[in-house]
Amino acid sequence: TVTNSHVASIAPRAYLDDSVVPVLLEGMKLLVIERPTDPLEFLGKYLLERSQK
């Protein structure tokens, strides 16, 4: 498992690339496919749903 001290020692870019970017890109791909009228709300809901998994 990843510990808080391990996460704190990772460079900011590497941390984001490992933990945020993949999920964000998935959400952005869905935005392109679905083209909702409120893309920020759509992406926000997507990210909240993913954070519950």
N, C-alpha and C positions, 0 to 999 in steps of 0.2 A: 504494500500500500504506500501511497505517497503521504509523507508527513508534512506538517506546516513548515518545519525548518527546511525540508527539501524544496518545497515550493518557493520559499523565501530566497533560496540560494540560486534559483534559476533566473537567467537573464529575462527581462521583461518580454522581449520579442519571442523568445523560446516558449515562455509560459503561455502567452496568447496563442501562438501557433499550435501548441499542443492541446490547450483546453477550451479555447473560444472559437478560433477561426473555422475549424471543421463544421461545427454546429451552425455558425453564422452563415457559412457558404451554403449549407443545405437549405436554410431558411430563405436565402436570397434566390436560390434556384426555384423554390416554390413561388416566390414573388413574381418571377418572370413567367412562370407557367400560368398562375392564377390571375395575375394583374388586378389585385383588389383596389377598390376606390381609395382606401386608406392604407397604404403600404406600411407605414410605421406601426399602426395598430396591429395589423396582420403579423408583422415580424415580432412585435412585442409579445403577442399571444403565443406565437410559435415558440419563442424562447422560454416563456414561462412554462408551457407544456413540457418542453424538453428538460427543463430543470427539475421537474417532478419525477423523472424516470430514474 
